[in-house]
Each structure stands twice: as structure tokens, then as C-alpha cells.
Amino acid sequence: MPYVEASTVIKGTPQAVYALAKDMESYPQFMEDLVSLKVLEREGNQTVTAWAGRLQGKVLKWTERDTFYDDVPRINYRQLSGDLKKFEGDWRFESAGEGCKVTLTVDFELGIPMFAAMFNPLAKIVVKKNCESMLQGLKRRIEGGV
């Protein structure tokens, strides 16, 4: 099962960056590869969200449960249904000098065991680029006021 981790430093406090990351409904406004995102349920510190995102020209769809930890700050997500067999990870927000280090992790499984050795290395590269694109979108939004 491939695991990807990407991070960047954003000029802002962890709480301010976390607040924007928590506003998932705004993601399509500043994340290029995201086609749509809709909050289906909200209860306590959790949401269920429906996503459609572009990955190498293909549109992948999934529904996930997002759990928000305001005091840490941290967001965990886990796919409930969708195009991949497994898709889960987290967003972490840590002080870094005068900014916030944001780390996005993805643990995923394509669900095609006989092709895993061939496709997993490529999928890992593609997912990492996608993560980096999401982080850059968040950075532009915070730092550039987009």
C-alpha cells in the first residue's frame, strides 16, 4: 500500500491555516485539481464529504469521513466509498518559525493486486504531485489572499 507525505511552510499561524483547511467547501475555489466537494453531513467534530478530483486527466470520486481536532490542530480523513480500495490520511499543522508547517499524508490502495508492483510507483508519484498542488493552493490562498 503506497504512502505519500508532502509538506510546505505557509506564512500564518497553525490555527489560521487550519481554519482555512477546515473550510473544505472553499477548496474548489483555489485547488486546481478539485472538480467538486460537498459536505453531506456535519455532526460534532466530523463531516462526511463527497469529492471529485482530477488525477492524471481522470476524475476520481469518493466519499470520506473527516474528523477535526481543533485543539491539536489536525484533520484525519478516511474514505467511506469510492474509486480506490483504500484512501486515508491526515493534515497536520505545526509552528515553524514565523509560519506554519502543513503536512498532508495519504495512505492508499488502488485495489488491483496483480498490477500493484507496476502501478503503485507511478501512482505514488502522481498522488504526491496532487498533494503538493493542494498544499500550494492553500499557501496561495493564505499568503496571496486569493
C-alpha positions as CSV (number, residue, x, y, z in Angstrom):
1,M,0.0,0.0,0.0
2,P,1.6,3.3,-1.1
3,Y,2.1,6.1,1.4
4,V,2.7,9.7,0.5
5,E,3.7,12.6,2.6
6,A,4.1,16.2,1.4
7,S,4.6,19.4,3.3
8,T,5.1,23.1,2.9
9,V,5.6,26.1,5.2
10,I,2.9,28.8,5.0
11,K,3.1,32.3,6.4
12,G,0.4,32.2,9.1
13,T,-0.3,30.7,12.4
14,P,-1.2,27.0,12.7
15,Q,-4.7,28.0,13.8
16,A,-5.3,30.3,10.8
17,V,-4.1,27.8,8.3
18,Y,-6.1,25.0,10.0
19,A,-9.2,27.2,9.9
20,L,-8.9,27.5,6.1
21,A,-8.1,23.8,5.7
22,K,-11.2,23.1,7.8
23,D,-13.3,25.1,5.3
24,M,-13.3,22.3,2.8
25,E,-16.3,23.7,0.8
26,S,-14.0,26.5,-0.3
27,Y,-11.3,24.2,-1.8
28,P,-12.7,24.2,-5.4
29,Q,-12.1,27.9,-5.4
30,F,-8.3,27.6,-5.0
31,M,-7.3,23.9,-5.6
32,E,-6.9,23.4,-9.4
33,D,-7.3,19.6,-9.4
34,L,-10.5,19.6,-7.4
35,V,-13.7,19.3,-9.5
36,S,-16.2,19.5,-6.6
37,L,-16.5,19.0,-2.9
38,K,-19.8,18.8,-1.0
39,V,-20.4,18.4,2.7
40,L,-23.1,15.7,3.1
41,E,-23.3,15.6,6.9
42,R,-22.0,17.5,9.9
43,E,-22.1,16.1,13.4
44,G,-19.8,17.2,16.3
45,N,-16.2,17.3,15.1
46,Q,-16.9,15.2,12.0
47,T,-18.2,15.7,8.5
48,V,-18.9,13.3,5.6
49,T,-17.8,14.9,2.3
50,A,-18.2,13.9,-1.3
51,W,-15.2,14.6,-3.5
52,A,-14.5,14.6,-7.3
53,G,-10.9,15.3,-8.2
54,R,-8.7,15.1,-11.3
55,L,-5.8,12.8,-11.2
56,Q,-3.8,12.5,-14.5
57,G,-6.8,13.6,-16.5
58,K,-9.1,11.1,-14.9
59,V,-11.9,12.1,-12.5
60,L,-11.9,10.1,-9.3
61,K,-14.9,10.2,-6.9
62,W,-15.1,9.3,-3.3
63,T,-16.9,10.0,0.0
64,E,-14.9,10.4,3.2
65,R,-15.3,11.0,6.9
66,D,-13.3,13.9,8.1
67,T,-12.5,14.3,11.8
68,F,-11.3,17.7,13.1
69,Y,-9.2,18.1,16.2
70,D,-9.3,21.9,16.9
71,D,-7.0,21.7,20.0
72,V,-4.1,20.0,18.1
73,P,-4.9,21.2,15.2
74,R,-5.2,18.2,12.9
75,I,-7.7,16.7,10.4
76,N,-8.0,12.9,9.8
77,Y,-9.8,11.5,6.8
78,R,-10.9,8.0,5.7
79,Q,-12.7,7.0,2.6
80,L,-16.1,5.5,3.1
81,S,-16.7,4.6,-0.5
82,G,-15.2,5.5,-3.9
83,D,-12.9,4.6,-6.7
84,L,-10.0,3.4,-4.7
85,K,-9.9,0.4,-2.4
86,K,-8.3,2.5,0.4
87,F,-7.8,6.2,0.8
88,E,-7.0,7.8,4.2
89,G,-4.6,10.1,5.9
90,D,-4.3,13.4,7.7
91,W,-3.4,17.1,7.7
92,R,-1.1,18.3,10.4
93,F,-0.4,21.9,11.3
94,E,2.8,22.8,13.3
95,S,4.5,26.1,14.2
96,A,7.6,26.6,12.1
97,G,9.5,29.8,12.8
98,E,7.2,32.7,11.6
99,G,4.9,30.3,9.8
100,C,3.0,27.0,9.9
101,K,4.3,23.7,8.5
102,V,1.4,21.9,6.9
103,T,1.9,18.2,6.2
104,L,-0.6,16.2,4.2
105,T,-0.4,12.4,4.2
106,V,-2.2,9.9,2.0
107,D,-2.2,6.1,2.5
108,F,-3.9,4.5,-0.4
109,E,-4.5,1.2,-2.3
110,L,-5.6,1.0,-5.9
111,G,-7.4,-2.3,-5.4
112,I,-5.7,-4.1,-8.3
113,P,-3.4,-6.6,-6.6
114,M,-1.9,-8.2,-9.8
115,F,-0.9,-4.7,-11.1
116,A,0.3,-3.2,-7.8
117,A,4.0,-3.7,-8.5
118,M,3.7,-1.9,-11.8
119,F,1.2,0.8,-11.0
120,N,2.0,1.7,-7.3
121,P,5.3,3.5,-8.0
122,L,3.6,5.7,-10.7
123,A,0.5,6.2,-8.6
124,K,2.7,7.3,-5.7
125,I,4.4,10.0,-7.9
126,V,1.0,11.2,-9.2
127,V,-0.6,11.3,-5.7
128,K,2.4,13.2,-4.3
129,K,2.2,15.8,-7.1
130,N,-1.5,16.1,-6.3
131,C,-0.8,16.6,-2.6
132,E,1.8,19.3,-3.4
133,S,-0.7,21.0,-5.6
134,M,-3.3,21.1,-2.8
135,L,-0.7,22.5,-0.4
136,Q,0.3,25.2,-2.9
137,G,-3.3,26.1,-3.3
138,L,-3.7,26.5,0.4
139,K,-0.5,28.5,0.5
140,R,-1.6,30.9,-2.3
141,R,-4.9,31.4,-0.6
142,I,-3.4,32.3,2.8
143,E,-0.3,34.3,1.6
144,G,-1.8,35.8,-1.6
145,G,-5.3,36.5,-0.4
146,V,-6.8,34.5,-3.3
